[in-house]
Amino acid sequence: MSEIKSPLPREVADAYVEELVALDPITGTFLGVKESSSRLPDTSPAGEEALMNLQRSTLAKLDEAERRPGADSDIERRCARLLRERLTAQLAVQEADESLRAVSNLSSVAHSVRQVFTVTPAQTEEDWTAIAERLRAVPAALEGYRECLALGLERKLYGGPRATATFVEQLGDWADAGAGRGWFEVYAAAGPESLRSELDAAARSATESVARLRDWMRDVYAPAIEGAPDVAGRERYARWVRYFNGTDLDLDEAYAYGWSEYHRLLGEMRAEAEKILPGAATPWVALAHLDEHGTHIEGVDEVRDWLQGLMDEAMDALDGTHFDLAERVRRVESCIAPPGGAAAPYYTPPSDDFSRPGRTWLPTMGGTRFPVYDLVSTWYHEGVPGHHLQLAQWKHVAGNLSRYQASIGMVSANAEGWALYAERLMDELGFLTDPERRLGYLDAQMMRAVRVIIDIGMHLELGIPDDSPFHPGERWTPALAQEFFGSHSSRPADFVESELTRYLSMPGQAIGYKLGERAWLLGRAKARARHGDAFDPKAWHMAALSQGSLGLDDLVDELAQL
């Protein structure tokens, strides 16, 4: 009888993905698993416990796998490094019962339940039959989420009042998307007539469950948490920093770095603003001038098509020069985000088999006129060469990694850091010589520096430095953070308000853009120093994009060796 060998780390990681998909069909749909299309996960406290048990058992299997011969190869070692760090960080969050206070304007069970329908296959009658079943599962999913929040109330674990108020408004929008129909009913209207009565009934039931959750959040939850803090405090914040960034940061050093970047970028912005509006009091006066007199795209369909053209142009210019892209990676779609979400653009990656392409999403917030300065570097970030090239490349080389590394093992700061690095790369390569576009790029960079300052500052209630031009010597509060953000951003007031709510309800996530970019730049600088004149940017970019995700603790080391 042959000896049964324990799996290697990559096999453990991929087995974890299979088991997770069985528990979480939302993850399955994002991975392109057709069988997931008809189901939603158990979102109740019991469902959370099942996820934690899976993570614990996987860590035990990983302990054994790392002792096997061959586990110390680069490819196995890197996968084990990521899997252990990710599961440990996730367990730390879940064991602290963070799911019992998970209220947000961007990231919650309710948001995931709605968003998954936008990527569920909807081409055939069979697809829509599965969708009808998934729609019928919405009430149970939202009720499970409500049970978690209710248990949080019992244990005095409260979501933030600000995020709660915004979430109640969002639920109201989803329950009534216009003409007396909810978002799910509008969505289901695109289905085939042969399933019309079934889809309509399921969608109505989903809408009714949204309305019930809204009413409970408004009438029970919001009054119960009145007066609770919106900020996390140092202990919770450090836990979330590890989750989103894959590192235990020196938070005071990171706060100081945010201020140093603020001062550097402010100087560059003033120089660029002078080219647009000589004598402008601040760069944001020049940006306000561009809002009125700068280059614009008129129309929602027109801006979607223009953004598609921008990505196609970047793809053509970069492929073969700074990247070496497979044909299926070259496919990316520009889309308009469904109403009722947060104000920030976002990206959804392709399915594992690329049958669903990577997609960028623009929330219009009811607008029909879009300034170009605010779009170009954002789409370099969300699309090409940003999120799309990294996340699609992970899918493309999944066979050389593990399915886990290519998909759900993503560390937010790694991906957001790459996307911000991608914006800077386009500036380095001369794509942002037009003053409008370059000032817009610098404004976007400034927003990420401001995020580091205010996210760390307000959650830890730190002091504002004495050399700051804004309220020196005072301590950060959410109100001061919103004022500071608003005075250092071209974004409209509703965007600023939405962003602050996001930072308050996702502590530690917003700092990953700038700190992740710093890691990517440092890794490139070390690789260039190691290779000298033989450094090949194209080869380095492709190797860097093909190694899968890593936390910031490990990223610089691995990038330097490429």
ABEGO torsion letter per residue (X at the ends): XBBBBBBBAAAAAAAAAAAAAAABAAAAAAAGBAAAAABBBBABAAAAAAAAAAAAAAAAAAAAAAABBGAABAAAAAAAAAAAAAAAAAAAAAAAGAAAABBBAABBAAAAAAAAAAABBAABAAAAAAAAAAAAAAAAAAAAAAAAAAAAAAAGBBBBAAAAAAAAAAAAAAABAEGGBBAAAAAAAABBAAAAAAAAAAAAAAAAAAAAAAAAAAAAAAAAABGBBABAEAAAAAAAAAAAAGBBBBAAAAAAAAAAAAAAAAAAAAAAAAAABBGBABAAAAAAAAAAABBBBBEAAAAAAAAAAAAAAAAAAABGAABBBBAAAABBBBBBBBBGBBABBBBBBBBAAGABBBBBBBBAGGBABBBAAAAAAAAAAABOABAAAAAAAAAAAAAABBAAAABAABBAAAAAAAAAAAAAAAAAAGAAABAAAAAAAAAAAAAAAAAAAAAAAAAAGBBBBAABABGBGBBBBAAAAAAAAAAABABBAAAAAAAAAAAAABBGAAAAAAAAAAAAAAAAAAAAAAAEAABBAAAAAAAAAAAEBBBAAAAAAAAAAX
